[in-house]
Amino acid sequence: MSSEKLQVAVAGLGRMGLRHARHFATLTPRAELIAVSSPVQAELDAAKSEFAHVRTYIDFDEMLKQESTLQAVVVASATTVHAEQAIKAIEKGLHVLCEKPLSTSPTISQSVVTAYKQSLKKNPRQKVICGFSRRFDASYRDAHQRVTNGDIGRPSVFRSQTCDKLDPSGFFVAYAEFSGGIFVDCSIHDIDLALWFFGEDSVVKSISAVGITAVQPELRKHNDRDNALGTIEFYGGKIAQFYCSRMMAAGQEDTTEIFGTEGKVAINTQPQLNLVNLYESTGIRREIPADYYGRFREAFITEANEFTACCLDNTQPPMKLEGAVSAVKIGYALQESLITGEKIEFDEIGRRIEASKL
């Protein structure tokens, strides 16, 4: 095991970027945060105050140019520039951890994979992964191992949801213009999980989706919804159902069930903030995490440490980058079905039977 520290920079200092910066600065012993970039000066000022020895850049390209010892970049900026920034870092031979999704476009997402494959010819030790945090969660890993062991027989039905706490500020209305839609943004983790549990080589047979705007009708101007259901049929006798929502009252509700021919495994079906129960005059209740990070904080920290380890020790990345493209393709098709109301079908090698209508 190498004793050197991975020299890391973080691009983007919004909520997620700042969390990544903190993880690599204080909770990843084998990494050193040396630089951050953001187009927002106030975010840079806050980062400089929190990370005294970290250099700040308002321009991402300038950071790549100036930081001669840089080894890895965490791309946590706006989704619209994920692919662009990831490709620039890849072409410089740097390791990259890119937040999900690689892009809201399947074609642009594929361009990241293409750039990585080209770079590997010159930089065979380079590592590039997309940050699907649930794959690093202890409970999901336990469930996956049980499925792999055959504890529930042959996995046949997958049901998963990502449900955010209601934000009455209207944030998601503005965000929807760039997010790619609720399936690409919100369900992308569930889609990735379906591919993980069913097998990365699973071939989609059909996709269909429906949705409503229960609390934020303004979302329709961006062809988006605040609640949606999607169904995927895979060749080989497997189906997956996804539910995504922006209007949960109590907090974050992310739940997954995998049904097999001999049993079922379920993750987080009774979400809870901690092990405290509140006994009140109306009954007994427990609080749940207010947001996604509250549920998956430890997974993000594990992600940072395992990414660092595979970069320094030249071990296999924890997931293949091609899977991130497959997830975007499925999310994009679900969003199209949601908007058009039509079922989308594919042949046995994954080719779409009818051309896109978006």
C-alpha positions as CSV (number, residue, x, y, z in Angstrom):
1,M,0.0,0.0,0.0
2,S,1.4,3.4,-1.0
3,S,2.2,5.9,1.8
4,E,1.7,9.0,-0.4
5,K,-1.3,11.2,-0.2
6,L,-3.6,11.7,-3.2
7,Q,-3.5,15.3,-4.3
8,V,-7.2,16.2,-4.8
9,A,-9.1,19.2,-6.1
10,V,-12.9,19.8,-6.0
11,A,-14.8,21.6,-8.8
12,G,-18.0,23.1,-7.6
13,L,-18.7,24.3,-4.1
14,G,-22.5,24.1,-3.8
15,R,-23.9,21.8,-1.1
16,M,-22.6,18.6,-2.7
17,G,-19.2,20.1,-3.7
18,L,-18.6,21.5,-0.2
19,R,-19.4,18.1,1.3
20,H,-16.9,16.4,-1.0
21,A,-14.3,19.0,-0.1
22,R,-14.8,18.3,3.6
23,H,-14.7,14.6,3.1
24,F,-11.3,14.7,1.3
25,A,-9.9,17.4,3.6
26,T,-10.8,15.8,6.9
27,L,-12.2,12.3,6.6
28,T,-10.0,10.6,4.0
29,P,-6.6,10.0,5.6
30,R,-4.8,9.1,2.3
31,A,-5.9,12.2,0.5
32,E,-5.0,15.9,0.7
33,L,-7.3,18.6,-0.6
34,I,-5.1,21.1,-2.3
35,A,-7.4,23.2,-4.5
36,V,-11.1,24.1,-5.2
37,S,-12.8,25.9,-8.0
38,S,-16.1,27.7,-8.3
39,P,-17.5,30.4,-10.6
40,V,-19.1,32.0,-7.4
41,Q,-16.6,34.2,-5.5
42,A,-18.6,33.9,-2.3
43,E,-18.2,30.1,-2.3
44,L,-14.5,30.5,-2.8
45,D,-14.3,32.9,0.1
46,A,-16.2,30.5,2.3
47,A,-13.9,27.7,1.3
48,K,-10.8,29.7,2.0
49,S,-12.1,30.5,5.4
50,E,-12.8,26.8,6.1
51,F,-9.7,25.3,4.4
52,A,-7.0,27.7,5.1
53,H,-4.2,26.1,3.1
54,V,-6.3,25.3,0.0
55,R,-5.8,27.3,-3.1
56,T,-9.0,28.7,-4.8
57,Y,-9.8,29.3,-8.4
58,I,-12.8,31.0,-10.0
59,D,-11.8,29.3,-13.3
60,F,-11.7,25.5,-13.6
61,D,-9.3,25.5,-16.5
62,E,-6.9,27.8,-14.6
63,M,-6.9,25.3,-11.7
64,L,-6.0,22.5,-14.0
65,K,-3.2,24.6,-15.6
66,Q,-1.7,25.9,-12.3
67,E,-1.9,22.9,-10.0
68,S,1.2,21.0,-11.2
69,T,1.0,18.3,-8.4
70,L,-2.7,17.6,-8.9
71,Q,-3.6,14.0,-9.2
72,A,-7.4,13.8,-8.9
73,V,-10.4,16.0,-9.5
74,V,-13.9,15.6,-8.0
75,V,-16.4,17.1,-10.3
76,A,-19.3,18.3,-8.2
77,S,-20.3,21.4,-10.2
78,A,-23.6,22.0,-12.0
79,T,-24.8,19.0,-14.0
80,T,-24.6,21.0,-17.2
81,V,-20.8,21.0,-17.0
82,H,-20.1,17.6,-15.5
83,A,-19.1,16.0,-18.8
84,E,-17.1,19.0,-20.0
85,Q,-15.0,19.3,-16.8
86,A,-14.6,15.5,-16.4
87,I,-13.3,15.3,-20.0
88,K,-10.8,18.1,-19.5
89,A,-9.5,16.4,-16.3
90,I,-9.3,13.0,-18.0
91,E,-7.4,14.4,-21.0
92,K,-4.8,15.7,-18.5
93,G,-4.4,12.2,-17.2
94,L,-6.0,12.9,-13.9
95,H,-8.2,10.6,-11.8
96,V,-11.8,11.7,-11.8
97,L,-14.7,11.2,-9.5
98,C,-17.7,12.8,-11.2
99,E,-21.0,13.3,-9.4
100,K,-24.0,11.7,-11.1
101,P,-25.1,12.0,-13.8
102,L,-22.2,12.3,-16.2
103,S,-24.7,14.3,-18.3
104,T,-28.4,14.6,-18.9
105,S,-27.7,13.5,-22.5
106,P,-26.8,9.8,-23.3
107,T,-24.6,11.0,-26.2
108,I,-22.6,13.4,-24.0
109,S,-22.3,10.8,-21.3
110,Q,-20.8,8.4,-23.8
111,S,-18.3,11.0,-24.8
112,V,-16.9,10.9,-21.2
113,V,-16.4,7.1,-21.6
114,T,-14.8,7.6,-25.0
115,A,-12.4,10.2,-23.6
116,Y,-11.5,7.8,-20.7
117,K,-10.8,4.9,-23.0
118,Q,-8.5,7.1,-25.2
119,S,-6.7,8.4,-22.1
120,L,-6.1,4.9,-20.8
121,K,-3.8,4.2,-23.7
122,K,-1.4,6.7,-22.3
123,N,-2.3,6.5,-18.7
124,P,-3.2,2.9,-17.9
125,R,-3.3,3.6,-14.1
126,Q,-6.0,6.3,-14.5
127,K,-9.3,5.8,-12.6
128,V,-12.6,7.5,-13.5
129,I,-15.9,6.7,-11.7
130,C,-19.3,8.2,-11.5
131,G,-20.5,8.9,-7.9
132,F,-23.4,6.5,-7.4
133,S,-23.3,6.8,-3.6
134,R,-25.7,4.0,-2.7
135,R,-23.2,1.4,-4.0
136,F,-21.0,2.5,-1.1
137,D,-23.8,2.2,1.5
138,A,-23.3,-0.6,4.1
139,S,-26.9,-1.7,3.9
140,Y,-27.1,-1.8,0.1
141,R,-23.8,-3.7,0.0
142,D,-25.1,-6.2,2.5
143,A,-28.2,-6.7,0.4
144,H,-26.2,-7.0,-2.8
145,Q,-24.0,-9.7,-1.2
146,R,-27.1,-11.7,-0.1
147,V,-28.6,-11.5,-3.6
148,T,-25.2,-12.6,-5.1
149,N,-25.1,-15.5,-2.6
150,G,-28.4,-16.7,-3.9
151,D,-30.2,-16.1,-0.6
152,I,-33.4,-15.1,-2.3
153,G,-33.1,-17.3,-5.3
154,R,-33.2,-15.7,-8.7
155,P,-33.8,-11.9,-8.5
156,S,-36.8,-11.2,-10.6
157,V,-38.6,-8.0,-9.5
158,F,-36.9,-4.8,-8.3
159,R,-38.8,-1.9,-6.7
160,S,-37.1,1.3,-5.6
161,Q,-37.8,4.9,-4.7
162,T,-36.1,8.2,-4.2
163,C,-38.4,10.6,-2.4
164,D,-37.2,14.1,-1.4
165,K,-38.7,16.2,1.4
166,L,-41.0,18.9,0.1
167,D,-39.1,22.1,-0.5
168,P,-41.8,24.9,-0.8
169,S,-39.2,27.5,-1.9
170,G,-39.6,26.5,-5.6
171,F,-36.0,25.4,-5.9
172,F,-36.8,22.4,-7.9
173,V,-38.8,24.4,-10.4
174,A,-35.8,26.5,-11.4
175,Y,-33.5,23.4,-11.1
176,A,-35.7,21.4,-13.5
177,E,-34.6,23.6,-16.4
178,F,-31.2,22.0,-16.3
179,S,-31.7,18.7,-14.3
180,G,-32.7,16.5,-17.2
181,G,-36.0,15.7,-15.5
182,I,-37.1,13.9,-12.4
183,F,-36.1,10.4,-13.7
184,V,-32.6,11.5,-14.8
185,D,-32.0,13.5,-11.6
186,C,-33.9,11.8,-8.9
187,S,-34.3,8.1,-10.0
188,I,-30.8,7.8,-11.5
189,H,-29.6,6.1,-8.2
190,D,-32.5,3.6,-8.4
191,I,-31.8,2.9,-12.0
192,D,-28.1,2.2,-11.2
193,L,-29.2,-0.1,-8.4
194,A,-31.4,-2.1,-10.7
195,L,-28.5,-2.6,-13.1
196,W,-26.3,-3.5,-10.1
197,F,-28.7,-6.1,-8.6
198,F,-29.9,-7.5,-11.9
199,G,-26.4,-7.4,-13.6
200,E,-24.7,-4.8,-15.7
201,D,-25.3,-6.7,-18.9
202,S,-29.1,-6.6,-18.4
203,V,-30.9,-5.6,-21.6
204,V,-34.0,-3.4,-21.5
205,K,-37.0,-4.7,-23.4
206,S,-39.5,-1.9,-22.7
207,I,-39.9,1.4,-20.8
208,S,-43.0,3.2,-19.7
209,A,-43.7,6.1,-17.3
210,V,-46.4,8.4,-15.9
211,G,-46.3,11.4,-13.7
212,I,-48.2,14.3,-12.1
213,T,-47.5,17.7,-10.7
214,A,-49.2,17.4,-7.3
215,V,-47.6,20.4,-5.6
216,Q,-45.6,22.3,-8.2
217,P,-47.6,22.7,-11.5
218,E,-44.9,25.1,-12.7
219,L,-42.7,22.1,-13.4
220,R,-44.7,21.4,-16.5
221,K,-43.1,24.3,-18.3
222,H,-39.8,22.3,-18.1
223,N,-41.5,19.1,-19.1
224,D,-41.1,17.8,-15.6
225,R,-43.2,16.4,-12.8
226,D,-42.9,16.3,-9.0
227,N,-44.2,12.7,-8.7
228,A,-43.5,9.9,-11.3
229,L,-43.7,6.1,-11.7
230,G,-41.6,4.2,-14.2
231,T,-41.6,0.6,-15.2
232,I,-38.8,-1.3,-17.0
233,E,-39.1,-4.7,-18.5
234,F,-35.8,-6.5,-19.0
235,Y,-35.1,-9.5,-21.3
236,G,-34.7,-12.7,-19.3
237,G,-37.9,-12.3,-17.2
238,K,-37.1,-9.3,-14.9
239,I,-38.9,-6.1,-14.2
240,A,-38.1,-2.9,-12.2
241,Q,-40.4,-0.2,-10.9
242,F,-39.3,3.2,-9.8
243,Y,-41.1,5.9,-7.8
244,C,-39.7,9.4,-7.5
245,S,-41.2,12.3,-5.6
246,R,-40.4,15.8,-4.5
247,M,-43.2,16.2,-1.9
248,M,-42.5,13.9,1.1
249,A,-43.7,15.6,4.3
250,A,-41.5,14.0,7.0
251,G,-38.2,13.8,5.2
252,Q,-36.1,11.7,2.9
253,E,-37.6,8.3,2.0
254,D,-35.3,6.1,-0.1
255,T,-36.4,2.5,-0.1
256,T,-35.5,-0.6,-2.2
257,E,-36.9,-4.1,-2.4
258,I,-35.6,-7.0,-4.5
259,F,-38.0,-10.0,-4.9
260,G,-36.5,-13.3,-5.8
261,T,-37.9,-16.8,-6.5
262,E,-37.1,-17.9,-3.0
263,G,-37.5,-14.7,-0.9
264,K,-37.1,-10.9,-0.7
265,V,-34.5,-8.5,0.6
266,A,-35.5,-4.9,1.5
267,I,-33.4,-1.9,2.4
268,N,-34.6,1.1,4.5
269,T,-38.3,0.2,4.4
270,Q,-38.7,1.9,7.8
271,P,-36.4,5.0,7.5
272,Q,-35.1,6.5,10.7
273,L,-32.8,9.3,11.7
274,N,-31.4,7.3,14.7
275,L,-32.5,4.8,17.2
276,V,-34.7,7.2,19.2
277,N,-38.4,6.7,19.4
278,L,-40.6,9.5,20.6
279,Y,-43.5,8.5,22.9
280,E,-46.2,11.1,22.7
281,S,-49.9,11.4,23.6
282,T,-50.9,10.5,20.0
283,G,-48.6,7.5,19.8
284,I,-45.0,6.5,19.1
285,R,-43.0,8.0,16.2
286,R,-39.4,8.3,15.0
287,E,-37.9,11.1,12.9
288,I,-36.3,10.4,9.6
289,P,-33.4,12.2,7.8
290,A,-34.3,15.5,6.3
291,D,-32.4,15.0,3.1
292,Y,-30.4,12.6,0.9
293,Y,-27.1,13.4,2.6
294,G,-28.6,12.8,6.0
295,R,-29.3,9.2,4.9
296,F,-26.1,8.5,2.9
297,R,-23.4,10.6,4.6
298,E,-21.3,7.5,5.5
299,A,-21.6,6.2,2.0
300,F,-20.1,9.4,0.6
301,I,-17.2,9.1,3.0
302,T,-16.6,5.5,2.0
303,E,-16.8,6.6,-1.6
304,A,-14.0,9.2,-1.0
305,N,-11.8,6.7,0.7
306,E,-12.3,3.8,-1.8
307,F,-11.7,6.2,-4.7
308,T,-8.5,7.4,-3.1
309,A,-7.3,3.8,-2.4
310,C,-7.9,2.6,-6.0
311,C,-6.1,5.6,-7.4
312,L,-3.0,5.2,-5.1
313,D,-2.9,1.4,-5.1
314,N,-3.9,0.9,-8.8
315,T,-6.7,-1.4,-8.0
316,Q,-9.9,-1.8,-9.9
317,P,-12.5,1.0,-9.6
318,P,-15.6,0.0,-7.5
319,M,-17.8,0.3,-10.6
320,K,-17.5,0.5,-14.4
321,L,-18.0,3.9,-16.0
322,E,-20.0,2.4,-18.8
323,G,-22.8,1.7,-16.3
324,A,-23.2,5.4,-15.7
325,V,-24.0,5.8,-19.4
326,S,-26.6,2.9,-19.3
327,A,-28.3,4.6,-16.3
328,V,-28.6,7.9,-18.2
329,K,-30.0,6.2,-21.3
330,I,-32.7,4.5,-19.2
331,G,-33.5,7.7,-17.2
332,Y,-33.7,9.7,-20.5
333,A,-36.1,7.1,-22.0
334,L,-38.2,7.1,-18.9
335,Q,-38.4,10.9,-19.1
336,E,-39.5,10.7,-22.7
337,S,-42.2,8.2,-21.9
338,L,-43.4,10.4,-19.1
339,I,-43.8,13.3,-21.5
340,T,-45.2,11.5,-24.5
341,G,-47.3,8.9,-22.7
342,E,-45.9,6.2,-25.0
343,K,-44.2,2.9,-24.2
344,I,-40.7,2.6,-25.6
345,E,-39.4,-0.8,-26.8
346,F,-36.0,-2.2,-27.6
347,D,-34.7,-5.3,-29.4
348,E,-32.7,-8.1,-27.7
349,I,-29.4,-6.3,-28.3
350,G,-30.6,-3.1,-26.8
351,R,-31.4,-1.2,-30.0
352,R,-34.5,1.1,-29.9
353,I,-37.3,-0.2,-32.1
354,E,-38.7,3.3,-32.8
355,A,-36.8,6.6,-33.0
356,S,-36.8,9.1,-30.2
357,K,-39.6,11.7,-30.2
358,L,-37.9,14.2,-28.0
